[in-house]
Amino acid sequence: MRTSYAVIIFALALFGVKELALKNSFTIIPQPEAERPAVQQSKPEIKVTHLSTPQIVKGLYVTLYSFESKKKFDEVISAAERNKINSLVIDVKSDGNSLFDFNNYDVKAILAGLHEKGIYLIARAVAFKKSETAWYDPASKERWQQLAGISKKAIDLGFDEINFDYVRYGGPAEAQSQTPIEQRRPNIQAFFEFLNKEVRQKYGRPISADIFGITFISPEAGIGQRMEDAARNFDYIMPMPYPSHWALGSFNIAHPGNAPYQTVYQALTTGWARVVNDPSRIAQLRSWIQAFGIESIAPWKLRTYTGQDVGDQIKACYDSGCVGWAMWNGFSTYPDSYFEFSVQEPTSTPEIYATSTASSTSPTSTSAH
C-alpha cells in the first residue's frame, strides 16, 4: 500500500495539506529599522489584551499568506463570523523561513479587532522543519531560544496561545538526522520541558503541541516524539487523526477515509487512553480535523468533502472528550458547505478513561505535521 514519496508530496502540495505551494514561497521580511517609516503620531496606542481560552475551541487554520492577503483574510473572517467560529490558528513561523511581521502597527490593530469580535488567537510556530529537504537540529539550544523569542513577540502582539508544530525529528521520508535514535526522545523531552518553563510559565499563556498521527497511537523512536512527554508539559495536545491519512484497514476499518466519525473516534480514544490517567499530565485533548478533499493518500483518491464529513469528525472529537477542534485546510479555504452539520456541543468536558474498543490491527498513518 505504498505510494512513491514524490507522488505523495506532489499530491499534498496540490491540495494544501502541508501548504507547500503557499508558505514556502512567501516570506515576510520586516524593513530594516532605518528604512521603516516612523509611526504616525496621530495613530492611537493599541492596548494589548488577552482572552481566556474558550471552554470549547472551534478553530480555523490560517496560513501566513492568507493572513497577509486582505481579500483572503476577509473571506476567512467572514466564514468564521457566519459559522460561530471562536478561534483562529495563525502561522507566525512556518517552514520555508516565513516569519510574521511582529513590528507592524496595522497587524497589531487587526489582532486587537479580532479580540473585540471575541476571537481567541493561537500563534502557530513550526519548530524544527526548515524546508522539504532540511531540518533544524532539535537539540539546538540556539533554536530553542529563537522559538522562545518568537513566542514572546507573538504574546506581546496579542496572541493568546502558542501552538508548536513539527516538534520532532524527521520521519522516514523526511530529512534525516545524524543524532543516534536513543538520544532523540531525551532531546525532544528536554525541549518540551524548556517550552513549559520558558514560555508557558514565564509568560503565563497556554501552549499546545501538534502530535504526529501515528505517535499519538504508539511510540515512534525515530522521531523522538512521545505523547506522554508532551502531555506533561503542554496545556493542550493536538493530534492529527485525518481520515485520509490512515492506511486501509486501520482500526479494522476497510476505508478510513470513508468513515470520518469511526476513524477519528478510534484514533482519539486509543491514543488518549495512554495518558488520561497519568497523574503528571497537565494537558487536555483538542484535535485537528480534516477540511480538505482527499479520501486516501495511498492509494491516492479524492473525495468531495461535505459538512457531514466535517460534522462527523467534530462529533467524534466531542465523544472522545476533546475540549475543542481546529479545521486544517492548507489554503485556508472554508466554504459554507463545510459548516452544514448539526452537532450538539458538550455541556461539560468529560475525560475518556475506558480503553478503546479499537481492533488490535496495527494502524498506520502518514499524518503530515
Sequence and secondary structure as in RCSB ss.txt:
>XXXX:A:sequence
MRTSYAVIIFALALFGVKELALKNSFTIIPQPEAERPAVQQSKPEIKVTHLSTPQIVKGLYVTLYSFESKKKFDE
VISAAERNKINSLVIDVKSDGNSLFDFNNYDVKAILAGLHEKGIYLIARAVAFKKSETAWYDPASKERWQQLAGI
SKKAIDLGFDEINFDYVRYGGPAEAQSQTPIEQRRPNIQAFFEFLNKEVRQKYGRPISADIFGITFISPEAGIGQ
RMEDAARNFDYIMPMPYPSHWALGSFNIAHPGNAPYQTVYQALTTGWARVVNDPSRIAQLRSWIQAFGIESIAPW
KLRTYTGQDVGDQIKACYDSGCVGWAMWNGFSTYPDSYFEFSVQEPTSTPEIYATSTASSTSPTSTSAH
>XXXX:A:secstr
    HHHHHHHHHHHTSS HHHHTT       TTTS    TTS           SSEEEEEE HHHHH HHHHHH
HHHHHHHTT  EEEEEEE GGG B  TT HHHHHHHHHHHHTT EEEEEEE SB SSS B  TT HHHHHHHHHH
HHHHHHHT SEEEEE  S   TTS    S HHHHHHHHHHHHHHHIIIIIIHH   EEEEE HHHHHS  GGG  
 HHHHHTT SEEEE   GGGB TTGGG S GGG HHHHHHHHHHHHHTTTTT TT   EE EEEE SSEEETTTT
EE    HHHHHHHHHHHHHTT SEEEEE TT    GGGG       SS     S     SS   B    
